[in-house]
Amino acid sequence: MRTSVAISSGGISAQLIRLLPPAGCPGEAVWVPPNEVQRWEQLGFKRAPIPAAELELSWQPVGPESGGLIPIELLLNPRTTPPNAVTVDWGDGTAETLPWPVGGDGNGRLQHGYASRSDYTITAELTGSGVTATLLVSLAGCPIWSPEPPAPAPGPGPNPAPGTVLPLIPGAGIAGGAYDGSATQQWSLTPWGGGSSAGGVPPSDGSSSLFLCADGSWAIPPAGSGAGSRWFNGDGPPGQIAGAVPGDYYLDGISGLFYELEN
């Protein structure tokens, strides 16, 4: 069957939702389709005001530490034509009034270096207009970003606290970087190298009865355990599917709904 993914029907596009990064995290506002909003909110993103505020601030790290300072870039995005200058209090005891810095996209971009990985609150004012905005900069880390992510401890480890955001870690047979929501990651399947367990992807010619387990390994499920499930897909709700058994899954590529097949 053919997989078809659509976020609209009848030629009418789904309305996108505007989201802002978690407090203290780097990154700008993003627009996502409604069916993706919950996934972004689980990572800590918040719904952004529409229309945008009179002045919005965001930040990004800009390279490694240099001269004992941690550099960042501040993006100033005003709703209206900006004045000739902007006053910025960087939250570390430094405040300055500067000519409006026009970036390549028409927004203002300024750089600053901090002496330590702490939390700072930036306050910016469009000089003479009374329009101000504040921004938290968490250089010590935030829910979905860390300058130096710690290596995961071996073994399953303790259960995370409710609400903890954990990265997705590729397992055996799936290669790629850990996904924590801060950047796009692409995973790939590792070629099958033979054997009866983890080490790659088994052939799809019907000669193998292995199933992909939750930990990323490939194994033969115990008889009667129902641990092995297959995925089917098509355009529309499932009907009669050749070879399907109870416990298998089906994805409707038009609505995006998942089904667990029963008798």
Secondary structure, 3 states (H helix, E strand, C coil): CCCCCCCEECCEECCCEEEECCCECCCCCEEECHHHHHHHHHCCCEECCCCCCCEEEEEEECCCCECCEEEEEEEEEECCCCCCEEEEECCCCCEEEEECCECCCCCEEEEEEECCCCEEEEEEEECCCCEEEEEEEECCCECCECCCCCCCCCCCCCCCCCCCCCCECCCCCEECCCECCCCCCCCEECCCCCCCCCCCCCCCCCCCCCEECCCCCEECCCCCCCCCCCEEEECCCCCCCCCCCCCCEEEECCCCCEEECCC
